[in-house]
Amino acid sequence: MDLFKENMSKCACGHLFSRHTSSGCRDSSCPCTFGTYAQTNQNPGNQLLFDPLDMMISGPQIDIEAIDKQVQMAFPCYVKNDQSWNEIEILWDEFHELYEKQEYKKIPGVMDKIIQIKPDDQYAYMYKAYALDELKQYEEAIRCLNASLDIDDKFARAMHIKGIVLNNLGRYDEAITFFDKALEVDPKYWKALSNKGVSLHLLKQHSKSIQCFTQALEINPKYWLALSNKGLALAYIQEYEESIVWFDKALEIDPNDDFVISDRGTSLLNLNKPEEAIVWYDKALEINPRNMLTLFNKGSALKRLEKYDEAIVWLDKALEIDPKWIRTFVVKGGTLKKLGKYDEAIVWYDKGLEIDPKYVDLLNDKGATHHDLKKYDEAIVWYDKALEIDAKHIHALYNKGNVFYELKKPEEAIVWLDKVLEIDPKHVSALNYKGNVLMSLMKKYDEALTWYDKVLEIDPEEVGALHNKGLALSYLEKFEEAIVWLDKALEIDPKYVSALNYKGVILMDLKKYDEALTWYDKVLEIDPKHVYALHNKGLALANLEKFEEAIVWYDRVLEIDPNNKNSIKSKQLAADAAKLDK
């Protein structure tokens, strides 16, 4: 899962949060962050730091005398009713109105007017930075935060917001430095702990990330953002069941958070429960029909259910909202491939590459589409483009090895499969495919068995390896052993056509032709046009000297493949034998 939230307008992956910002929650009905962080630090003049926004969004019971005292401490250079105080009061009111309306472009100008009146107002610099962050003017936001911290070097909120802005700039290590500085001032600053967890997640330090979210929740067990982020972090390390527990805790606090509802669905999808996932995506879409990620994820779930046409509909809905979100191009291309629309798939991969020419998954998938079309040289070109950007892209490495297998270049195939295994020694498909190269192209059956056994050590029920081990044993003329392994594969997948067919072939090697016919019939019940089973049934009948019947099955092959040399030759032999028999 590549979704991760932050209490900013934009998280690292593109989530937009209309309610949550770098200074807290601007929705008074939201229990998680209503009321900004209570700043208790002392400034160099030993004056209480007073946040004007706290005054503006305080509850309905207003203690005017208490506010006057706080104002006097916060702004000692102003005297109530002085012109300067009247001006600054009006400006803060204007700021509050702009803040509520999310008119961020106008806020820096208002803050500049306050700074002209009171140059040492750290809050004015901080809220200017906040607006600039919303406007994605991150470097200018940093300069404002530095000015705020020059006025008060222990201003924890400014440190915290600077960490968030640095996260948005991708400077995660620096962000952690400022979250830590905020935590030195206030060790119980749960938002700083939570956002430090975000930075650690983005640095792929997942255990430390989860620890930060846990610490934040020890201080504030109802901080929904830490709850949901902990769920996301657990999902990222594939602890999907546990992630759902934390999403549910977040939903107890805010049952209508469409992002958390959607993320819960994605954990279910990753648990291979696409039907249940769709139920949760639909719940999220009832709340927010324009949540692009939910639309995208619903399309992905429908693809998993092999409902490809429906999947395309939902992926297109996601593209209407965000025409440049790259993952949608990847999944839509893959869905079109499943529909056999390879040329259309390439069109969508190309559209994605116009947006990001270096998006590795698109390059790899475009290569895989050429691969499916048996355009092997073109496939290699695109795999190489992917590997130029990411030399350890495991899918491109594996696919390149696969191409060389198709081209019957076993030594080159093994080179690329070995590169996969250097990165992931337990990559089941690469282990299996290396065995196939050794068995099919190099006739090294004993060596092939070694690699199939490596697969079965990792997953004793990997049907491909069970099947292939049976096949390798048959080539070594260990027919009885071969049948044992094919039967193991068929216990797991009784409709595994290749295993059914090869069991028939091995029974023929044992001259058990009647039994072989039973297994070919099982294949043909599943796939009536399975050319090998049709041909092999003809062979079994010919070996039983039922030549006329054999010819019928060879003819069925030739209806499907008129140039099938084996069936043409076998038909002629059967016809000649039938004449002699008469």
N, C-alpha and C positions, 0 to 999 in steps of 0.2 A: 504494500500500500504506500503510495507516495503522497498522501494527504497529511498536512500538518498545520494546526491552527496557531495563531498568535493573537494577542489582543491589540492588534493594529488593523488598519483598514485592509491590509494585504499581508498574507502569510507567505512563506517561502515557496509554496507551490501554486499560489494564485487564488486561494480562498479570499473572498471579499466579505468583510464583516461590517454591516451597516450600523451596528450598535456599539462595537467595541473599538476603542482607540487607544493611543499611547498613554492617555491620561486617565483612562478608566472607562466605565460604562456610561453612555449618555442617555440611556433609557431608564427613567426613574422607577419603572416597574420591575427592572431586572435586579434580583437579590444578590447577584454575585459580586458586583463592584460598585453598587450605588453608594455615593459618598466617596470622594477621592481620598487617597491615602493621607492619613493624619500626620502631618509633618511636625516633629517635636524638636528638631534641631535648633540650636541657638546660632544666630549670625554673629559676625565679629563684634557687633555692638551689643551683644547679649539681649537682642530683641526677639520676641516670638515671631517666627515666620508664619505669616497668615496668607492663605491662598484665597484670592478674591473669588475664585470659582466656588469654593466651599461656602462662602457667604451667600452667593447667588442661588445655590441649589439646596440650601438648608431647608429643614422641614417647615411646616406651616406655623409652628409656634416660635415666633421670633422674639428674642430677648434683645431689644434695641440697646440697652445699656451695656450688655456684655459685648455686643458687636462693636459699639463705640470704643470700648476699652481695647479690644483686639486691633481695631483699626489704628488707634493711637500708637499701639506698640509696633504694628507693622509699618506704618507710614508716619513716623514721628515728625517729619519735616512739614507735614500738612496739618492745618488746623481746620476743623469742621467749619464750613461756610466760607473759608478762603476760596478765592477764585481757582487756585490750583487743585484744591480738593474737589470742588464741583466738577472741574474738567475731567479729573481722573475717574470720578464716580460715574460720569456719563460715558466715558470710554469703556470702562469695565462692563457697564450695562450693554453697551453696543456690542462688545465682544461676546457677552453671554447670548445675546440674540443671534449673532452670527454662528456661534457654536451650536446652538440648538437647531438652526436651519442648515448646518453643515456647509456654510458658505466660506470655505477655507481660504479662497483667494483674497478675500477682503480682510482676513484676520491679521496678516503681517502688518498692513498699514496702520491698523488700530493700535497694535502693540508698539509700533515705532513712535506713535504719538505719545503713548504712556512713557516710553523710554526717554523721549525728549523732556518730559516734565520730571521724571524720576529716573535718572540714568542708572541707579543701582537697584532697580527692581528686577530681581532674579526671576520672579514669576512671569513678567512680561516677556523676557527672553525665552523662558521655557515654553510658554504657550505659542509664541511665534514659531519656535522650533516644532511644536506639535503640529501646527497648521502646515508648515513646510514639509513635514514628514508625510502628511496626508496628500500633499501635492507632489510627492515623490522628488522633492528638491532636497535630497538627503545631505549633500555636502554643506549647503547653506544652513540646514537644520543643525548640523554638527557645530558650525561656527556660533550659532546662537546659544547652544547648550554650553559651549566652552565659555562664552561670555557670562552665562548664568553661574557657572562654577567658579569663574574668576571672582564674582561677587561673594559667593559662599561655597567654599571648597568642600563643605560637608552637606550639600544639598542633595539628599539621597534620591529624590524624585528625578532631578535632572540627570543624575548618574544612570538611573534606571532607563529613562527615555533615551539617553545617548546609547545605551546598550541595544535598545530596540532598533534605533536608526542604523547602527552598525550591522545588526543582523540583516536589515534590508539591503545593505550594501554588500552583503556576503562576507563581511569581515568578522567571522564568528569568534575567533580567539580574542580579538579586541573587545567584542561585545561582552564576553565572559569577564574580562578584566573590570569593566564598569559595573556589571551586575555584582561582582564580588566587592567592589568599593561601596556600592549601596548597602550591601549586607554587612560590611564592617561598621557602617553607621547604625544600621538597624538590622540585627541578625534575624528578626522575625518579619522581615519584609517579604511576604509570601509571593507577591507578584514578581519580585526580582528573582526569587528561587525558581518560580515557574518558567520565566523567560530564559533563565540560565539553562534550564532543561531543554528549551527549544534549541538554543545554540549548540548544546552538546549533541542533541539529536541530529542536527544538520552536519555536525562533524563526525557522525556515525559512532559516537561514543554512547551507545544505547543504554548500557547498564547505569552509567553515571546520570544520563538523562532521566531515566525512570526514578533514580534516587532523589533527584531534585524535585520532581513532581510529588514524590512521596513526602519529602520534607515540607513542601508548601502546604500539603493537605494536613499534615500534623498540626500546623499552625492554624489553618482555616479549612476545616473538613468540608465546607460547602463551597469552596472556590471552584465553580463548575468548569472554568477553563483548564485548571490543573487536572481535574477529573477526566475531562475529554481528551486532553493532551496525553495523559498517562495511557488512556485507552489506545490512542493512535500509536504511541511508542511501542506498546505491547504488540499491536497488530503488525508493526514494521518488522519485529523480530519473530513473527509468525506465531505468537501466542494469542491466537484468535479467540479462543474460549474465554481467556482471562480478560482480553480487551473488551469483550461484551459486558463483563461485570462492571467495568469502569464507565463504559458508555451509559449503562443503566443507572449508575449513581448520578451521573451528570443529568440524565433525563428526569430523575426524581426532583431535581432543583428547577430545571427548565424543560418541561415536557414538550415544548413546541420548538425546540432548537432543531431546525431542519438539517443542519450540518451534522450534528451528532446522530440524529436518526438515520441519515444517509450513511454515515461511517459505520454504524451498527450493521446496516445492510451489507456493506462491503466486507466486514469480517465474516458474515454468514456466507457470502459469495466465495471467500477464500477457504471456507470450510466445505466447499462444494455443495452448498445448499442454495442454488440459484432461485428456486421458487420462493423460499422464505426471504431471500434478499430482496426480491421484487416487491414483496409485501411492505417491507420497510422503505424502499425507495418510493413506493406509491404514497405512503404516509408523509414522507418528506415533501413530495410534490404537491400534496394537498395544501401544505403550509406555504410553500414557495414553488410555484410552477415553473419559475425561471432559474432554478438552481442548476447551473450548467453541469456541475460535477455529478449531481444526482441523475440528470438526464443521460449523461455519458455512461454512468455505472449501470443504469437500467438497460441501456443498449448492450453493454458488455455481458450482463446476466442473460439476456435473451440470446445472445450469440452462444453462450455456454449451453443453453437449452436447445441449440440448433434451430432456433426460430430466426433464421437469418434475415428474412424480409422485414419482420417486426423490428429486429435490432437496427436495421438501417434507418427506419423511421425515427427511432429515438436518438440515434447518433446525429441525424440531420437536425433534430430539434436542438441538440447541444451546440451544433455548429452555427445555428441561427443566432444564438446568444453570444458565443465566442468563436468567430470564424478562424481564429488563429491558434486555438489550443491544440498542440501537436499530437497529443495522445489520441485524439479523436480520429486523426488521419490514419494513424497506425491501425486502430481497431476497425475502422470502416474498410480500409484496404484488405485486412485479414478476413472480414466478413464477406466481402465481394469474392475473395478467393474461394471461400467455402461454397459460394453459389456458382463456382466455375467461371466467374467473370474476371478472368485474369487481366485482360487489357484495361478494364475499368479500374481494377485494383491499382495497376501501375499509374493510371491517371491521378488517383488520390494520393499515392505515395509521392508523386511529382509535385502535387499541390502543397503537400507538407514540406517538401524539400525547398520549395520557393520561399517559404517562411523561415526555415532553418536548414540551410544546406549541409550542416554538419550533425544533424540528428541521427545518431547511429542506428537506432532501431528501424528508422525508415530506410536507410541505406541497406541494412541487412535484409529487411523484408522485401524490398524491391529485388534484391539478388535472389531471394527465395522464390519469388514469383517467376522470374526468368528460369530458375532451376526447375520449377514445376512444369514449365513449358518446354523443358529439355533444351533450353538455350544455355548450355553450360558455360561457354566462354563469356557470355554477357553476365551470367550469374557471378562468375569469379571476379569480374571487374567491380561489381557492386559490393561483394564481400570484402575485396581489398580496400575499397573506399572506406568502408566501416572500420576496418582494422588499422587504416592510417590514422584514424582519429582515436580509436581505442584498441590498442594492440591485444588487450585481454578480453575483448567482447566475446563471451563464451559461445553465443549462438552463431556468430559469424565464423569463428574457428571451427565449430562442429559442422556447420553447413558446408564450409569449404572442403573439409575432409570427406563429407558425403558426396560432393560433386566429383572429387577425384575417384571415389568408389564407382560412381556411375560411368566415369570415363575409363574405367578399368585400369587405373594407375595406382596399384596397391601401395607402393612405397611412399608416394606423395600423400595418399590418403592417411597412412599411418602417421606421417610427420604432423599433420594437422590435428589428428585425433589425440596424439601425444601432447600437443600444446594445450588441448582442453584438459587432459588429465594432470598436467603440471599445476593447473590452477585449481582443479577440483578432482582429486584422485577417486572420488566416489560418484563421479558423473556416470549414472547408469547407462544412458544412451551411448556415450562414447565408449564405455567398456564393451557394451554389446556389439556396437558397430565395428570395433577393432577385431572382435572375434569373427564377425562376418567377413571382414576383409581377409583375414587369415584363412578362413574356411573356403569361401567362394572363389576368391581370386588367386590365392597362393597355395591352396590345397594342403595347408598345414593344419590338419584336423586336431592333432594333439594339442598344439599351441592354442588353437581356437577354444578348446575346452577349458583351458586355464582362464581365459578371459570371461567365458560364460560363468564359470564357478565364482569369479570375483563379483559378478553381478549378483549371483544367488546368495553370496555371503551378506550382501547389503540388503537384498530383498528376496527372500526365498520364494515369493509368489510372483516374481516378474515373469509373466507368461512368455514374453519374447525370448528371454534367456532359456527358459525351460524347453521351449520349442526348438531353439537353435542347438541346444545341447543334444537333444534327441536326433536332430539332423546330422550333427557332426559324428555322433556315435554310429549312425547308419552308414556314413561314408567309410567309417573304420570297420564296417561289416559286423558291428556289435548290435545286431538287429533286436534281440530281446531287450537289451538295456535301452536301446533307442525308444522302443514302445513304452517302456516305463516312464520316460521323461515326457514323451508326448502325452501320455495319459495324465501326468501331473498338470500339464498345461490345460488339458481339456476339463479337468476337475474344476479349474478356476474359471475357464471360459469355454463352455460346451459348444459354442458356435464359432470357435476359432478355426476359420476355414482352412488355413494353411496346415494346421496341425491335423485336422481331419483328413485332408488330402494326402499328406505325407505318411500318415499311419496306413492308409491304403497302399501307398507305394512300398512301404516296408513289408507289409503282409504279402505283397506280390513277390518281393525278394525272397520271402520265406515260402513261396509257391502256394500261399493260401489265398487262391484267387476268389473263391466264393466270399470269404470274409472281407477281402479287399473291396468287392462290389458294394458291400454294406456301407463302408465308409465313404466311397465315392457318392453313393446315393444321399448320404447325410449332407455332403457338400452341396449337391445339386438342389436339395430342398431349400437351402439358404440362398444359393446363387445359381439359378438354372443355366446361366451363361458362363459358368466357370470353365474356361477352355481346357485347363490342365485336367480337371476332374472328368470332363467329357471325353478327352483323349484317353485318359488312363482307364476309364470304364471300357472303352473300346479294346484296349490292350488286354484287360482282364478277361473279357469275353473271348477274344481271339485265343488266349492261352487255354481257355476252356473248350476251344474248338467250336465256338458258336460264332462262326465267321459272318454270317448274314446279319446277326444282331450287332456284331462289332462294327460293321460297315455303317449301320444306322447312326451310331454314336460318332464315328469319324465325320459323317456328313453334317452332323449338328455343329461340329467344330468348324467345318468349312463354310457353313452358313454365316458364322460370325467372323471367321478369318479365312477367306478364300485362298490365301497364299501360304497357309500353314504347312510347311514342308513335311513336318513329322506326320501329320494326319493324312496328307496326300500319299506319302510313301506307305504308311501303315494300311491305308485303305486298299492300295494296290496289292499289297502282300496278302491281305485278308481275302480280296477278290480272287487272287490266284489260288489260294489255299481252298477256297470254297469250290472252285472248279475241279481241283484235284479230288476233293472230298466226294464230289458227285461221280 
